[in-house]
Structure formats: C-alpha cells, structure tokens
Amino acid sequence: MVASGTPRCAACHEALPWLVEATEADFAAAVRTTVPVLVDLWAPWCGPCRQVAPLLQRAAAERAGSLKVVKVNVDVAPGISRRYGVQGIPTMLVLRDGKEVGRQVGALGEAALRNWLDSVAPGKA
C-alpha cells in the first residue's frame, strides 16, 4: 500500500516533517509513498553520520509535504546496505517510485545538501 498523502497538523492542516526510522522488516513500507524519499544509511558510531543528521532533520522540516526522510542504521539493517551496494557511510539515496534517482556518499554541508536535493528531488525548500 502506498501512502496517499503526507502527515499534516490536525489543527492547522500544514504539512509536517516526515522523518522515520526503518528496519529490514518495515523498509519496503517506509519507502512506499507518493513523494520522493531520502534514505539515510548511517551508524551511531559514524561521526560524519552524526554531523549530517541535524541537516536531514532540517531538510525534512523545510520540505514538509514534498520529501520523506527514512533513516536506516546499517548495523541493525545490513541487508538494506547490501541491496543498494553501500560501501561507505553516510550514504544518502533518493528514491522515487521505489527507484534510485540520486546517491550521495559522504557528509555534505547544508548548502551542498540543499543543492543536491534540489537537483534530484525538487520541492519546497
């Protein structure tokens, strides 16, 4: 089942940031949606992963309604890393309709992350 909408505030109906964690058990459901999905493949011991995490939270907020961020801990879900051929983290993938349309290996600064997202998943920013 594909998510037909995006999270919205019950009071004001504004789009809410869509940021979730996924495991191998629920990854397929997490990325099945009508908006582009940024998959963040990370690990808690990875310094660059921790540096990019707040930037991804901000991107989810700025692009509320037009981007879903799915965080995957590679230590907990190694099968997802293997499926996408991930050899270094952080790796960020953008999926649209389940297909990879963008890949970034390594941490980016905020401006570079915005530019990359604009190129592979244009939307609100």
C-alpha positions as CSV (number, residue, x, y, z in Angstrom):
1,M,0.0,0.0,0.0
2,V,1.4,3.4,-1.0
3,A,0.9,6.3,1.4
4,S,-1.5,8.5,-0.3
5,G,-0.7,11.7,1.5
6,T,1.7,13.4,3.9
7,P,1.5,14.0,7.6
8,R,-0.5,17.1,8.4
9,C,-1.2,19.0,11.6
10,A,-4.7,18.2,12.9
11,A,-5.2,21.8,14.0
12,C,-3.9,23.9,11.1
13,H,-3.5,21.3,8.4
14,E,0.0,22.4,7.5
15,A,2.3,19.7,6.2
16,L,4.5,18.2,9.0
17,P,8.1,16.9,8.6
18,W,8.1,13.2,7.6
19,L,11.2,11.6,9.2
20,V,11.1,7.9,10.3
21,E,13.5,5.1,11.2
22,A,13.2,1.8,9.3
23,T,14.5,-1.7,9.8
24,E,14.7,-4.5,7.3
25,A,11.2,-5.6,8.4
26,D,9.5,-2.3,7.6
27,F,11.8,-0.7,5.0
28,A,9.6,-1.6,2.0
29,A,6.6,0.0,3.6
30,A,8.6,3.1,4.7
31,V,9.8,3.9,1.2
32,R,6.4,3.2,-0.5
33,T,5.0,6.7,-0.8
34,T,4.0,9.3,-3.4
35,V,6.7,11.8,-2.5
36,P,10.5,11.3,-3.1
37,V,12.2,9.5,-0.2
38,L,15.7,10.4,1.1
39,V,17.1,7.2,2.6
40,D,19.9,8.0,5.1
41,L,22.2,4.9,5.6
42,W,24.1,5.7,8.8
43,A,25.5,4.2,12.0
44,P,25.7,5.6,15.5
45,W,29.5,5.3,15.7
46,C,30.0,7.3,12.5
47,G,31.0,10.9,13.2
48,P,30.1,12.3,9.7
49,C,26.7,10.5,10.0
50,R,26.0,12.3,13.3
51,Q,27.1,15.6,11.7
52,V,24.6,15.3,8.8
53,A,21.7,14.1,11.0
54,P,20.5,17.6,12.0
55,L,20.8,18.8,8.4
56,L,18.5,16.0,7.3
57,Q,16.0,16.9,10.1
58,R,16.1,20.4,8.8
59,A,15.6,19.3,5.2
60,A,12.6,17.2,6.3
61,A,11.1,20.3,8.0
62,E,11.8,22.6,5.1
63,R,10.4,20.1,2.6
64,A,7.5,19.0,4.6
65,G,4.9,17.6,2.3
66,S,7.3,17.1,-0.6
67,L,10.0,14.8,0.9
68,K,10.1,11.8,3.3
69,V,13.4,11.0,5.2
70,V,13.9,7.4,6.1
71,K,16.9,6.7,8.4
72,V,18.4,3.2,8.3
73,N,21.0,2.1,10.9
74,V,23.3,-0.1,8.8
75,D,24.3,-2.1,11.9
76,V,20.7,-3.0,12.5
77,A,19.7,-3.5,8.8
78,P,22.8,-4.7,6.9
79,G,20.6,-6.3,4.2
80,I,19.4,-2.9,3.0
81,S,23.1,-1.8,2.7
82,R,23.8,-4.9,0.6
83,R,20.8,-4.4,-1.6
84,Y,21.9,-0.9,-2.5
85,G,25.6,-1.7,-2.7
86,V,26.6,0.7,0.0
87,Q,30.3,0.6,0.7
88,G,30.7,3.8,2.8
89,I,28.6,5.8,5.2
90,P,26.9,8.1,5.4
91,T,25.2,7.2,2.1
92,M,22.1,9.1,1.1
93,L,19.8,7.8,-1.6
94,V,16.8,9.5,-3.1
95,L,14.1,7.1,-4.2
96,R,11.2,8.0,-6.4
97,D,8.5,5.3,-7.0
98,G,10.9,2.8,-5.4
99,K,13.7,3.5,-7.9
100,E,17.0,5.2,-7.0
101,V,17.3,8.6,-8.7
102,G,20.2,10.1,-6.7
103,R,23.1,8.9,-4.5
104,Q,25.5,10.9,-2.2
105,V,28.3,9.2,-0.4
106,G,29.8,11.2,2.4
107,A,28.6,14.0,4.5
108,L,27.7,17.3,2.9
109,G,27.4,20.8,4.4
110,E,24.0,22.4,4.5
111,A,24.3,24.4,1.2
112,A,25.7,21.4,-0.7
113,L,22.9,19.1,0.7
114,R,20.3,21.6,-0.4
115,N,21.8,21.9,-3.9
116,W,22.0,18.1,-4.2
117,L,18.4,17.7,-3.1
118,D,17.2,20.4,-5.4
119,S,18.9,18.5,-8.3
120,V,17.4,15.1,-7.5
121,A,14.2,15.8,-5.6
122,P,13.0,19.4,-6.4
123,G,10.3,20.6,-4.0
124,K,9.7,23.0,-1.2
125,A,12.8,24.3,0.5
